[in-house]
């Protein structure tokens, strides 16, 4: 990669960090950008590079949210552990399973998320009745394990799935859901990193500039989300998810 290539992926990493901090979907920006500048790189190396940079921006966003909002650690702690383990397991299968088999299912799930959110204008505008301790624990485990595995193996839309899942299952508003989703997303990114790095699946030349740019985008996105609130986050979700649907559909059609 030359300086122009690094500049391109740096800009993409900043935009991805910003989008990820609000509703997820940064992989929509980052994956094609990295494939453009490194077309000969193996897919596991591309994914490993993305995870190494994304974990920095996601962590910065999570810290920014945590400084302003109280977090439900009874949900997050079991969810983080489940996401870490499941994501590592998902990453280990990248070289053995055909992602093209899974993508139609992900596309269908994203379409359902988009339609349901669009038809429910008050969804996530305000928090609902709080779940009890046992329910919060199981919600954390289910979301962490299921979406963590998906993030390690494939990844597009992880943050969006987490945000909507937390709104529907944990009865959070979108702002609180975004904050908790970032913490779970840190764990799922880190789990994948713990697999990709020891197996040499990282383009180290690109990681540092991408990580720094992703961090800047993550901080900016989370600060804007805190200022704008739940309804704005929902509006961003209704833009990002359809774009993600189009991107995945285009990829499936070759």
QUITAPE-V960849 format. One record per run of one state. SS is the DSSP state (H for helix, E for strand, L for the rest). FROM is the first residue (numbers start at 1). LEN is the number of residues. Records with the same first field share a line. If there is no record, write none. Layout:
SS=FROM-LEN, FROM-LEN
This chain:
L=1-2, 23-4, 38-5, 69-4, 93-6, 120-13, 154-4, 170-4, 197-7, 229-1, 253-2
H=3-20, 27-11, 43-26, 73-20, 99-21, 133-21, 158-12, 174-23, 204-25, 230-23
